[in-house]
Amino acid sequence: MIDPQLLRDAPDLIKTSQRARGESESAVDDAVAADGARRAAIATFEALRAEQNAFGKTVAKAPKDEKKALVAQAQELAGRVKAAQAESTEADAAFDAAIRSIGNPIIDGVPSGGEENFVTLREVGTRPSFDFEPLDHADLGEKLGAIDIKRGTKVSGSRFYFLRGIGARLELAIMNMALDLALKNDFTPLITPTLVRPEVMAGTGFLGSHADEVYYLPADDLYLTGTSEVALAGYHADEILDLDKGPIRYAGWSTCYRREAGAAGRDNRGILRVHQFNKLEMFTFVHPDQAEAEHLELVGFQEQMMQALGLNYRVIDVAAGDLGSSAARKYDIEAWVPTQGTYRELSSTSNCTTFQARRLDIRYRTESGKTAPVATLNGTLATTRWLVAILETHQQADGSVVVPEALRPYLGGLEVIEPVA
């Protein structure tokens, strides 16, 4: 959630952020009013409780013949204290709901608007060109014996698939290549739970406007995670971290689940938008002053992967209305998909500042000895979707695919993937 002190001191700043996001500015006024009501209710309750404590001492010292009347007064006062406490609790809940409805204030420079209002920061690499009609990844995957969508649908329904043979090996190769890069840069690998409690899912901001994309198991009151970001954020919930040596970095490997709706048409073909996939996610806990620098480092790691895989890509600064509630800034990396003639998102990385940490009570100790919320960041370092761009970019006229040189050591030296007989 946002900093309550910022809400009191600079509501106009938060309104500017809400306006850029295309969200309600009146929500800020509602939160300010709820904060005032909450503080007034707390003050009333504490004053009555102090009065009750003082009166209790008076009753204890009173002569026996006066105590009966004083006890009656004490009981009446106790009722008022109980009512004031209930009002304080109700006001606190109302304020919590109001402030949680406000998205993380965006960082200066984030473009305003919706999905189409992103700003392209750079394009890297050369778009592949072919002297033959290129196949899309679904047809290539079938020819190579790498992707079996027909049987995935038979077993689990639409938007499911099997990776088989070289397809399964390719995904593991990408993930292991990413893991090696993470290990070189001080990330601790974690294989995370994929079922989490509601308070952890809510703490990361995934139960807001996109809650309908999350799988829920009511019998267990658990959620299936759409990214290991959720479990990684919850890993240090209710803890005080030592950030004196710099960021605490984790690389979470997990299967992910999403009620992926997607758009009609090409999004529905192949494995671009699916309900289940694997991902290696970077997640870092950092001092708030270092968050923006850490964000750029995470993007740098993602670009190293893109370049090593020989992909043409662009980095975009995502517009405020497409950030989601938790991110104050997000950079997407989109790779060129030849058969679609466009860039498609392969990875993103978000600076969530202290938004998630406030909800999950993750703090560090300041120089004064007090505690304050840490900043959290996340970014994808490898995922199943990358197969789409790799297969299409490196295909040859006979339906074979050249293996990017950086991946070959993870595939036993394999240089070309040949169609199956």
C-alpha positions in Angstrom: 0.0 0.0 0.0 1.0 3.6 -0.3 2.8 5.5 2.5 0.0 7.0 4.8 2.3 10.0 5.5 2.6 10.7 1.8 -1.1 10.6 1.6 -1.4 13.3 4.3 1.5 15.4 3.1 1.1 15.2 -0.7 -2.4 14.1 -1.7 -2.0 16.1 -5.0 1.0 14.1 -5.9 -1.0 10.9 -5.5 -3.9 12.4 -7.5 -1.4 13.1 -10.3 -0.4 9.5 -10.3 -4.0 8.3 -10.3 -4.8 10.6 -13.2 -1.8 9.2 -15.2 -3.0 5.7 -14.5 -6.5 6.5 -15.6 -7.8 5.7 -12.1 -10.1 7.6 -9.7 -8.7 10.8 -8.2 -11.6 10.9 -5.7 -10.2 7.7 -4.2 -7.4 9.9 -2.8 -10.0 12.2 -1.2 -11.8 9.2 0.2 -8.6 7.9 1.7 -7.7 11.2 3.3 -11.2 11.5 4.8 -11.0 7.9 6.1 -7.5 8.6 7.6 -9.0 11.6 9.4 -11.9 9.6 10.7 -9.6 6.8 11.8 -7.3 9.1 13.7 -10.2 10.9 15.4 -11.7 7.5 16.4 -8.4 6.4 17.8 -8.0 9.6 19.8 -11.5 9.2 21.2 -10.9 5.6 22.2 -7.5 6.4 23.8 -8.9 9.4 25.7 -11.8 7.3 27.1 -9.4 4.4 28.0 -7.2 6.8 29.8 -10.2 8.2 31.6 -11.3 4.6 32.5 -7.8 3.8 33.9 -7.8 6.9 36.0 -11.4 6.3 37.2 -10.5 2.7 38.1 -7.9 4.1 40.6 -10.5 6.4 42.1 -12.9 3.5 42.6 -10.1 1.4 44.2 -9.3 4.2 46.7 -13.0 5.2 47.5 -14.6 4.5 50.8 -16.8 1.4 50.9 -20.1 3.3 51.1 -19.3 5.2 47.9 -18.0 2.3 45.8 -21.4 1.0 44.7 -22.3 4.3 42.9 -18.7 4.5 41.5 -18.8 1.0 40.2 -22.0 1.8 38.3 -20.2 4.8 36.8 -17.3 2.6 35.9 -19.5 0.1 34.1 -21.1 2.9 32.1 -17.6 4.2 31.2 -16.5 0.7 30.2 -19.5 0.5 27.8 -18.4 3.8 26.2 -14.8 2.5 26.0 -16.0 -0.7 24.3 -18.1 1.2 21.8 -15.2 3.6 21.1 -12.9 0.6 20.5 -15.4 -0.9 18.0 -15.7 2.4 16.2 -11.9 2.7 16.1 -11.6 -0.8 14.7 -14.3 -0.1 12.1 -12.6 3.2 11.1 -9.2 1.4 10.8 -10.7 -1.2 8.5 -12.4 1.5 6.4 -9.1 3.4 6.0 -7.3 0.1 5.1 -9.8 -0.6 2.4 -9.6 3.0 1.1 -5.8 3.2 0.9 -5.5 -0.2 -0.7 -7.7 1.0 -3.5 -4.9 3.4 -4.6 -2.2 2.2 -6.9 1.5 2.7 -6.2 2.5 6.3 -7.0 4.3 6.2 -10.3 7.9 7.3 -10.7 8.6 10.6 -12.4 8.9 10.1 -16.2 6.6 7.2 -16.5 4.3 7.9 -19.5 0.7 8.5 -18.9 -2.1 6.6 -20.6 -3.0 3.0 -21.3 -1.4 -0.1 -23.0 -0.8 1.7 -26.3 0.9 4.7 -24.7 4.3 3.0 -23.9 7.5 4.7 -24.9 10.2 2.7 -26.8 13.6 3.2 -25.2 15.7 1.2 -27.6 15.6 -1.5 -30.3 18.4 -4.1 -30.3 19.4 -6.6 -33.0 18.3 -7.2 -36.6 14.9 -8.4 -37.5 15.1 -11.8 -39.2 14.3 -12.0 -42.9 13.7 -15.1 -44.9 13.8 -16.1 -48.6 11.0 -18.6 -47.8 7.6 -18.5 -46.2 8.4 -18.8 -42.4 6.3 -21.1 -40.3 4.9 -20.0 -37.0 6.1 -21.6 -33.8 3.1 -23.9 -33.5 3.7 -25.5 -36.9 7.5 -25.6 -36.3 6.9 -27.2 -32.9 4.8 -29.9 -34.5 7.4 -30.6 -37.3 10.2 -30.8 -34.7 8.2 -33.0 -32.3 8.7 -30.3 -29.8 5.2 -29.0 -29.0 2.0 -31.1 -28.8 -1.0 -28.9 -28.5 -3.5 -31.4 -29.8 -2.8 -33.8 -26.9 -2.5 -31.0 -24.4 -6.0 -30.0 -25.3 -7.2 -33.6 -25.1 -5.9 -34.0 -21.6 -6.5 -30.6 -20.1 -8.6 -28.4 -22.5 -7.7 -25.3 -24.5 -4.5 -23.4 -23.8 -2.7 -26.4 -22.5 0.1 -28.3 -24.3 2.9 -30.8 -24.0 6.5 -29.9 -24.5 8.1 -33.1 -25.7 11.5 -34.3 -26.8 13.6 -31.3 -27.9 10.8 -28.9 -26.8 11.2 -30.1 -23.2 15.0 -30.0 -23.5 14.9 -26.4 -25.0 12.9 -25.1 -22.1 15.2 -26.7 -19.5 18.2 -25.3 -21.4 16.8 -21.8 -21.4 16.0 -22.0 -17.7 19.4 -23.4 -16.8 21.2 -20.8 -18.9 19.2 -18.1 -17.0 20.0 -19.8 -13.7 23.7 -19.7 -14.4 23.5 -16.0 -15.2 21.6 -15.4 -11.9 24.2 -17.3 -9.9 27.0 -15.2 -11.3 25.1 -12.1 -10.1 24.5 -13.1 -6.5 21.0 -14.5 -6.8 20.1 -17.3 -4.4 18.0 -19.9 -6.3 14.7 -21.0 -4.8 12.1 -23.5 -6.0 9.0 -21.9 -4.6 5.5 -23.1 -3.5 2.9 -22.5 -6.2 0.0 -22.4 -3.7 -0.1 -19.4 -1.3 -2.3 -18.0 1.4 -4.8 -15.1 0.6 -2.8 -12.6 2.7 0.3 -13.3 0.6 -1.5 -13.0 -2.7 -3.2 -9.8 -1.5 0.1 -8.5 -0.1 1.7 -8.5 -3.6 -1.3 -6.8 -5.2 -2.6 -9.6 -7.3 -6.1 -9.6 -5.9 -7.1 -6.2 -7.3 -8.4 -5.6 -10.8 -6.8 -8.8 -12.2 -8.1 -11.1 -9.5 -10.2 -12.9 -12.1 -7.0 -14.2 -13.7 -6.0 -16.1 -10.6 -6.9 -19.7 -9.9 -8.5 -20.1 -6.4 -9.0 -23.4 -4.4 -11.9 -22.6 -2.0 -11.7 -25.9 -0.2 -8.2 -25.0 0.9 -8.4 -21.2 0.9 -5.2 -21.1 -1.3 -4.3 -19.4 -4.5 -2.3 -20.9 -7.4 0.4 -18.3 -8.3 0.8 -16.8 -11.7 4.4 -16.0 -10.9 6.9 -17.0 -8.3 7.0 -13.3 -7.5 4.2 -13.9 -5.0 5.9 -16.6 -3.0 9.2 -14.7 -3.2 7.6 -11.5 -1.8 6.1 -13.5 1.0 9.3 -15.3 1.8 10.4 -12.5 4.2 7.0 -11.3 5.3 7.0 -9.9 8.9 10.8 -9.8 9.0 13.5 -7.2 9.4 16.2 -7.6 6.8 19.9 -6.7 6.9 20.6 -4.6 3.7 24.0 -3.4 4.8 25.7 -5.6 2.2 23.4 -4.5 -0.6 20.4 -6.1 -2.3 19.1 -9.5 -1.3 18.5 -11.3 -4.5 16.5 -14.5 -5.3 15.9 -16.5 -8.4 12.6 -18.4 -8.1 12.0 -21.3 -10.4 8.3 -22.4 -10.5 5.4 -23.5 -12.6 2.9 -20.7 -13.0 -0.9 -20.7 -13.6 -3.1 -18.0 -15.1 -6.7 -17.8 -16.3 -5.2 -16.2 -19.4 -8.0 -14.7 -21.5 -6.1 -13.0 -24.2 -7.4 -11.6 -27.4 -9.2 -13.5 -30.2 -7.1 -14.6 -33.1 -3.3 -15.2 -33.1 -3.0 -14.9 -29.4 -5.0 -18.2 -29.1 -2.6 -20.2 -31.3 0.3 -22.0 -30.0 1.9 -21.3 -26.6 1.9 -17.5 -26.5 -1.0 -17.3 -24.0 -1.5 -20.4 -22.0 -2.8 -21.4 -18.6 0.4 -23.1 -17.3 4.1 -22.4 -18.0 7.4 -22.4 -16.2 9.4 -19.4 -15.3 12.6 -18.2 -13.6 11.8 -15.0 -11.8 14.3 -12.5 -10.3 13.2 -10.9 -7.0 15.2 -8.5 -5.0 14.8 -6.7 -1.6 16.7 -3.4 -1.6 17.1 -0.1 0.2 14.6 2.3 -1.3 17.3 4.7 -2.4 18.9 1.9 -4.5 15.6 0.7 -6.1 15.9 2.6 -9.4 19.5 1.5 -9.9 18.6 -2.1 -9.1 15.8 -1.9 -11.7 18.2 -1.0 -14.4 20.5 -3.9 -13.4 17.6 -6.4 -13.7 16.8 -5.1 -17.2 20.5 -5.5 -18.0 20.4 -9.2 -17.1 17.3 -9.7 -19.2 19.0 -8.0 -22.2 22.0 -10.3 -21.8 19.7 -13.3 -22.2 18.0 -11.7 -25.3 21.3 -11.0 -27.0 22.8 -14.4 -26.2 19.7 -16.0 -27.7 20.1 -13.9 -30.9 16.7 -12.2 -30.7 15.7 -8.9 -32.1 14.0 -7.0 -29.2 12.9 -3.7 -27.9 12.7 -2.3 -24.4 9.7 -0.2 -23.6 8.7 2.1 -20.7 5.2 0.8 -19.8 2.5 3.5 -19.5 1.0 4.2 -16.1 -2.4 2.7 -16.9 -0.8 -0.7 -17.8 1.4 -1.0 -14.7 -0.9 -2.9 -12.4 -1.4 -1.6 -8.9 2.0 -2.6 -7.4 4.5 -1.3 -9.9 5.7 2.3 -9.8 7.6 1.7 -13.1 7.8 -1.3 -15.4 10.0 -2.0 -18.4 8.9 -4.7 -20.8 11.2 -6.5 -23.2 9.5 -7.5 -26.4 10.9 -9.8 -29.0 10.1 -9.7 -32.7 7.9 -12.6 -33.8 8.4 -13.0 -37.6 5.1 -14.6 -38.5 3.1 -12.0 -36.5 5.1 -9.1 -37.9 5.2 -7.5 -34.5 7.0 -7.4 -31.1 5.5 -9.6 -28.3 6.4 -9.3 -24.6 8.8 -12.0 -23.4 9.7 -10.5 -20.1 9.1 -7.5 -17.8 10.7 -6.1 -14.7 8.9 -3.9 -12.1 10.0 -1.5 -9.4 7.4 -1.9 -6.7 9.2 0.6 -4.4 7.8 0.0 -0.8 4.3 -0.8 -1.9 4.4 -4.6 -1.4 6.7 -4.4 1.6 4.2 -2.2 3.5 1.5 -4.8 3.0 3.7 -7.7 4.0 5.6 -5.9 6.8 9.1 -6.4 5.4 11.5 -3.8 6.9 15.1 -2.9 7.3 16.8 -1.0 10.1 17.7 2.6 9.4 20.8 4.4 10.7 18.7 5.8 13.6 17.8 2.3 14.7 14.2 2.6 13.6 12.7 0.3 10.9 11.3 1.3 7.5 9.8 -0.7 4.6 12.2 -2.1 2.0 11.8 -1.8 -1.7 10.9 -4.9 -3.8 11.6 -5.5 -7.5 10.9 -8.4 -9.8 11.7 -9.5 -13.3 11.5 -12.5 -15.6 14.8 -14.1 -16.6 13.4 -17.0 -18.6 10.0 -18.5 -19.4 8.3 -21.0 -21.7 7.0 -18.2 -24.0 10.6 -17.5 -25.1 10.4 -20.7 -27.3 8.0 -18.8 -29.6 10.6 -16.2 -30.6 13.6 -18.6 -30.6 11.9 -21.1 -32.9 10.6 -18.6 -35.3 13.7 -16.4 -35.4 16.2 -19.2 -36.0 14.2 -21.4 -38.4 15.5 -22.6 -41.8 13.7 -23.4 -45.1 13.6 -27.1 -44.4 11.8 -26.6 -41.1 15.0 -27.1 -39.0 16.0 -24.6 -36.4 19.5 -23.4 -35.6 20.3 -23.5 -31.9 21.7 -20.2 -30.6 25.3 -20.8 -29.7 24.8 -19.8 -26.1 22.3 -22.6 -25.7 24.3 -25.4 -27.2 26.3 -26.3 -24.1 22.9 -27.0 -22.3 21.8 -29.3 -25.2 24.9 -31.5 -25.4 26.4 -29.4 -28.2 23.4 -29.7 -30.5 23.7 -27.1 -33.3 20.6 -27.7 -35.4 17.2 -29.1 -34.4 15.9 -31.3 -37.3 12.3 -32.1 -38.2 11.2 -35.5 -37.0 10.5 -38.2 -39.6 
